[in-house]
């Protein structure tokens, strides 16, 4: 029986190592049944393997194989790829000029758009194909034009260094696009090389960040922290067997501090947890029935 292969989509990406590691958005490579091909600027194509998908960020790491060429001695050698230079997103400033490159609309390859950094530390809820919905924290906002198909492409500074990976736009808005900071991409690449997957520390609670309005509405004794509460019947407040469960955390607890840092909407619990690694032991201060308690928590692991 004959089968016909059909192109189902396209995105952007960039080569980050001489041996063929490629970074793109996770939502570009969600289809487990699809085969993926990387087309380079010189017109060549390479079959790509998806090595890992990031469980929290809209990131995926792929691998393409190097061409075998004959060197001057007549021996075979792997031809290195030309990777991009990775910058440092921690030094970015609002108003700084940036350049976005990508496969705009899945049709116009190597489209270049320019703009500035419009905001830093944003939190967005991004959606894409195949029921993809994800909340992504601490992203870069830019007014450089990012269109469908630009997803996974690089956001560069004027020195030609990649400082972010383009990930989302706001529908029905003009000049509002978002990029994941390159420092998070570096972490993902290092983990894939070391252990073959991308992992994060996991506490294992469902919570709502407390604001002045929430504290007043629910008559809470504090106006900061994270209130541990369940969602629907399928989403318990504390995941059974998780780090939080093993440490004795309960529904209704308010997490005030995480390893000495106060939990606030600006310094969210998710952001604090990501500063650590799986198996790290941290001190968590909670408020339970009006009494402050200290819990020792050994963080679990979250991977795809």
C-alpha positions in Angstrom: 0.0 0.0 0.0 1.4 3.4 -1.0 1.5 6.2 1.5 1.8 9.9 0.6 3.8 12.3 2.7 2.4 15.7 3.1 3.8 18.9 4.5 1.7 19.8 7.6 3.5 22.9 8.9 6.7 24.9 9.3 8.5 27.0 11.8 11.9 28.5 12.4 14.9 27.4 14.4 18.6 28.0 14.7 21.8 25.8 15.0 23.5 26.2 18.4 26.4 23.8 18.1 28.9 22.7 15.4 27.8 19.1 15.8 24.2 19.9 14.8 22.1 20.8 17.9 19.1 22.9 16.8 16.7 24.9 19.0 13.1 25.6 18.1 9.7 26.0 19.8 8.1 23.0 21.4 4.8 23.7 19.6 6.5 23.5 16.3 7.4 19.8 16.9 4.4 18.6 18.9 3.3 15.9 16.5 4.8 12.6 17.6 3.9 10.9 14.3 5.5 13.5 12.1 9.0 13.5 10.6 10.9 16.7 10.8 13.4 18.2 8.3 15.7 21.1 8.8 16.3 23.4 5.8 19.5 25.5 6.1 20.2 28.9 4.5 22.5 27.2 1.9 19.5 25.2 0.5 20.4 21.9 2.1 18.0 19.7 4.1 18.7 17.4 7.0 16.4 14.8 8.7 16.0 16.0 12.3 15.5 14.0 15.5 13.6 15.6 18.5 15.9 15.0 21.4 13.9 16.7 24.2 11.0 19.0 24.8 11.0 21.4 27.7 8.1 20.7 30.2 7.8 24.4 31.2 9.1 26.6 28.4 8.1 26.6 24.7 11.4 25.0 23.7 12.6 21.9 22.0 16.1 20.6 21.2 16.6 18.8 17.9 19.6 17.1 16.3 20.8 17.0 12.7 23.7 14.9 11.5 26.9 16.4 10.0 27.9 15.7 6.4 30.8 13.4 5.9 33.5 15.1 3.7 37.0 14.1 2.7 39.8 16.2 4.3 43.2 17.0 2.7 44.7 13.7 3.8 41.9 11.7 2.1 40.2 10.8 5.4 36.6 11.2 6.1 35.6 13.9 8.6 32.4 15.4 9.9 31.8 18.9 8.4 31.0 21.2 11.3 27.9 23.4 11.2 28.1 27.2 11.7 26.3 27.9 15.0 24.8 31.2 16.1 26.5 33.1 18.9 24.5 33.1 22.1 24.3 36.3 24.2 23.2 37.1 27.7 19.5 38.0 28.3 20.2 39.2 31.9 21.7 42.4 30.6 18.8 43.4 28.4 17.2 46.9 28.7 13.8 48.2 27.6 14.3 50.3 24.5 17.2 48.2 23.3 17.2 47.5 19.5 16.6 43.9 18.5 16.3 41.9 15.2 13.9 38.9 14.6 14.6 36.4 11.9 12.3 33.6 10.8 10.2 31.7 8.2 7.4 34.3 8.2 4.0 32.8 7.6 5.7 29.5 6.8 6.5 30.9 3.3 9.0 33.7 3.4 12.2 32.3 4.6 14.9 34.4 6.3 12.5 37.3 6.9 14.2 40.0 9.0 12.3 42.5 11.1 13.6 45.1 13.5 12.3 46.7 16.7 13.0 47.3 20.3 12.5 45.5 23.6 9.2 46.7 24.8 9.0 44.9 28.2 10.9 42.4 30.3 9.7 39.7 32.8 6.3 39.3 31.2 4.0 36.3 31.9 1.9 35.0 29.0 -0.5 32.2 28.3 0.4 30.9 24.8 -1.6 28.6 22.7 -0.9 26.8 19.4 -1.8 23.7 17.5 -2.7 20.2 18.9 -4.4 21.7 22.0 -1.1 23.3 23.1 -1.7 25.8 25.9 1.1 26.9 28.3 1.8 29.6 30.7 5.3 30.9 30.2 6.9 33.2 32.8 9.7 35.8 32.5 9.5 36.4 28.7 10.8 39.3 26.6 8.2 41.5 24.9 9.2 43.1 21.6 7.6 45.2 18.8 9.8 43.5 16.1 7.3 41.9 13.7 6.8 38.2 14.7 4.3 36.4 12.5 3.1 32.8 12.3 6.0 30.7 11.1 8.5 32.9 12.9 8.1 30.7 15.9 11.4 29.2 17.0 13.5 31.8 15.2 16.2 33.9 16.9 15.8 37.3 18.4 19.2 39.0 18.2 20.9 42.1 19.6 22.9 44.5 17.4 26.1 42.5 18.1 24.5 39.6 16.2 24.1 37.5 19.4 20.9 35.6 20.0 19.2 36.9 23.2 15.9 35.1 22.8 13.8 32.6 20.9 10.6 34.0 19.3 7.6 32.1 20.7 4.3 34.0 20.6 2.3 36.9 19.4 -1.0 38.5 20.6 -3.8 37.9 18.2 -5.6 41.1 16.9 -2.8 43.3 18.2 -0.1 45.2 16.5 3.6 44.9 17.3 3.3 42.7 20.4 5.5 39.6 20.3 7.3 37.5 22.9 10.5 35.6 23.1 11.9 33.2 25.7 15.3 34.5 27.1 18.3 32.8 25.7 19.6 32.0 29.2 16.8 29.5 29.5 17.7 28.0 26.2 21.4 27.5 27.3 20.1 25.6 30.4 18.0 23.3 28.2 20.9 22.6 25.8 23.3 21.8 28.7 20.8 19.4 30.3 20.1 17.6 27.0 23.9 17.1 26.6 24.3 15.9 30.1 21.3 13.7 30.8 19.3 13.6 27.5 16.3 15.4 28.8 15.2 18.8 30.2 14.2 18.7 33.9 12.9 21.2 36.5 12.5 21.0 40.2 8.9 20.1 41.3 7.1 21.1 44.6 3.8 19.5 43.8 1.1 22.0 44.9 -1.7 23.8 43.2 -1.9 27.4 44.4 -3.1 30.9 43.9 -0.8 33.9 44.4 -2.3 36.2 47.1 -2.9 39.8 46.3 -4.5 42.6 48.4 -7.8 42.0 46.6 -7.7 38.2 47.1 -6.7 38.6 50.7 -9.7 40.9 51.3 -12.2 38.8 49.3 -11.3 35.6 51.2 -10.6 37.2 54.5 -7.0 35.9 54.6 -4.7 36.9 57.5 -1.9 38.0 55.1 -1.7 39.9 51.8 1.2 38.0 50.2 2.2 34.3 49.7 0.7 31.4 47.8 -2.6 29.8 49.0 -2.5 26.0 48.5 -5.9 25.0 47.1 -7.4 22.3 44.9 -8.9 22.9 41.5 -11.5 20.4 40.2 -11.8 16.9 41.5 -8.9 15.8 39.2 -6.5 18.4 40.5 -5.7 18.0 44.2 -4.2 20.9 46.2 -1.2 18.7 47.1 -0.1 16.0 44.6 0.1 12.6 46.3 3.7 11.4 46.7 5.2 14.8 45.7 7.8 16.8 47.5 5.2 18.9 49.2 3.2 15.8 50.3 6.3 14.1 51.8 7.1 17.4 53.7 3.6 17.5 55.2 2.1 20.4 53.3 -1.7 20.5 53.4 -4.6 22.2 51.5 -5.2 25.6 53.0 -1.6 26.3 53.9 -0.2 29.6 52.8 3.4 29.5 51.6 4.9 32.7 52.9 8.6 32.2 52.0 10.6 29.8 49.8 14.2 29.4 51.1 14.1 32.8 52.7 12.5 34.7 49.8 9.0 36.1 50.2 6.4 34.9 47.7 4.6 37.7 45.9 2.9 38.2 42.5 6.2 39.7 41.2 8.4 37.1 42.9 6.1 34.1 42.2 6.4 30.7 43.7 7.1 29.2 40.2 9.9 31.7 39.6 11.5 30.9 43.0 11.3 27.1 42.5 13.1 27.4 39.2 16.2 28.8 40.9 16.9 25.3 42.2 17.5 21.8 41.0 15.7 18.5 41.5 16.8 16.9 44.9 17.8 20.2 46.4 16.5 20.6 50.0 14.9 24.0 50.7 13.2 25.6 53.7 9.6 26.6 53.2 7.8 28.9 55.7 4.0 28.3 55.8 1.1 29.8 57.7 -1.4 27.1 58.9 -4.4 28.1 61.0 -2.7 31.3 62.2 0.6 29.6 63.1 3.8 29.9 61.2 5.6 26.6 60.5 8.9 25.7 58.9 9.0 22.7 56.5 12.1 21.0 55.0 11.3 20.1 51.4 13.5 18.0 49.1 12.3 19.0 45.6 11.2 16.4 43.1 11.7 16.3 39.4 9.5 17.4 36.5 10.4 16.4 32.9 8.4 15.8 29.8 
